[in-house]
Amino acid sequence: MDLLEGRRYKSRKQRPCDACRRRKTCCVREPGSVNCKLCISRSRDCRFESVPKVRPGRSPKNRFATGSTMLSTEQAQFVPATREQMTASSKNSTWRMQHVGLSSDQDPWVFQHCSFNDLDYFRRPDWVVPDNDVDTKPPNYPAPTFDALAGSHERALLRSYFGIINAAFPLFDPARFASWHVENKLLRAAMFALATPFCQEAKHIPLNEYHTFILQALPIDTRYPRLETVEAALLFFQRHTVLNSATTTPGEWSDVGSMVGMAQELALNIDPTPWNISKTDRNRRIRIWWAVYIQERWSAFALGRSPNLNEDYCTTPMITLENFSNDGFGTTGVTLTSACIFVGMAELTKILSELIKKFYTIKGMGRLQALTVQEFYAMVEDYDECLRVFQREHLEPLRDVDTILDSTGTIFLAFHTLEIVLCRGVLRNVNRENPGYSAFRWRARDVVKNVVMLLAKLKVNRLRAFWWSPISRTSFAVAGSFMYSNLLASVDDDEVEYWSSEVDRYRQLLEMHSFSFDITKLAAARMSLLASASQEYEESGANVGLWDIESILKTM
């Protein structure tokens, strides 16, 4: 070969002989020659018996199969920026998840065609971000000062939490905390804040010790949420009130919006059934989603807001008893009663969502005006039947609960509130000349009496149990405002006398219970405000008219 001639092109398809493969040299054959140059120089024939060693491949282990794409279930505690570091550490790392929706700028259809595996996530370090960059514990993250006071009582606080709080609001699988320790600081503070008033050993700890930490830490964690972040937000939403003088619920709707945003970012609104995660994780996600849904719908109703959740974007299946586990530590497993309360509240909230859509939206009220009288009352009868079916299937089994603490107060109060919601929706949309108006005026007495009797007959085992909040607080307040609206709509002396006595009785019950029952304090404050406003009008010699009281109601 001429020295000036370059190296001949060698096709990858040309198989090297055994001698060249063993020496790892290029197997070069002259045109027309059977043997390569190495074998000719050694006076031997080329042989092709050896098999090349196969390098361990990095084939994709997982591809996206749906339009809504899940990058992972968790994000690494620390994921280095270089591939070498990332490969070495990823086996011991967990990953956070980011949901990519159908309309996202990161087209999920493109992701379906990417080579994805659990080792390095698309084989590029650009797809993962070190926790140094998205760290939920930046330098300004608050120190958990509450641990200095509550740390020595952790076991007692957890026992109180799962014996009382989780029995009424079964968000957690108790087996998850079998080590008697809550690792996440934010979640630990939220759990301890709810359990402290029920824990004899920790009653001396001020609730502000927990609330101060949560109010500083939660906005930081919200930017890069985990499932624990949503759980902590849900528990903090149920917090015990420290100041009870306010007749409003400041910050409630912004807290709800934050929870909904985190839930959607974590894809809790997507059915996790086909995902490659454990049954425990699937059940956990379903419980969290329905807890967020319940709180969002009831807050939207109580505050008169437009719901944040669009059900066209939700595929999470309806929660059932199978999504709860009775495995726990000690005697703290989730009981059948606790699970039935949660499932019942979810079913009841679905009915509430429909009632809001039909009777309490601007366009919904316009559609009601277009219905005939027969169509209107047929629709009302359908909703009434839904409530009766719910009462038969979900409330009757809970009516005689033989437990030390009766946690069923929330669901019974919520059911009576929905009766008020339906009755109020009808009375607002029919006039006095309507043939069914008088019947619903009488029915209003019955639905209000249910709430009054529930409050009057509260036993100690219900008073000392945990009540869902702010659902229960606003439900008592809704009953009070409905009484006032019926008083204002009364046209004869008998009706005025009846509703006046009911208002006075209900107000006295609220004030009597508010000394030791935190849930009635909001309703008691609102009723006192209305009563004092009416008294001021009377003392000034003015007539208390419809618009006077309604203007007060609108400010609350």
Secondary structure, DSSP 8 states (H G I E B T S, - for coil): --TTS------TTS---HHHHHHT------TT-SS-HHHHHTT-----------------S----SSSEE--SB--SS--SSHHHHHHHGGG---B--EE-TT-SS-HHHHTTS---TTTTTT-GGGS--TTTS-SS-TT----TTHHHHGGGHHHHHHHIIIIIHHHS--S-GGGGTTS----HHHHHHHHHHHGGG-GGGTTS-HHHHHHHHHHHHHHHHHS--HHHHHHHHHHHT---S----SS-TTHHHHHHHHHHHHHHTTTTS--TTSSS-HHHHHHHHHHHHHHHHHHHHHHHHHT---S--GGG-------GGG-----STT-S--HHHHHHHHHHHHHHHHHHHHHHHHSSHHHHHHHHTS-HHHHHHHHHHHHHHHHHHIIIIIGGGSS--SSS-TTHHHHHHHHHHHHHHHHHHHHHS-TTSTTHHHHHHHHHHHHHHHHHHHHT--HHHHTS---TTHHHHHHHHHHHHHHHHHHT--SHHHHHHHHHHHHHHHHHHHHHHTT-GGGHHHHHHHHHHHHHHHHHHHTT----HHHHHHHHHT-
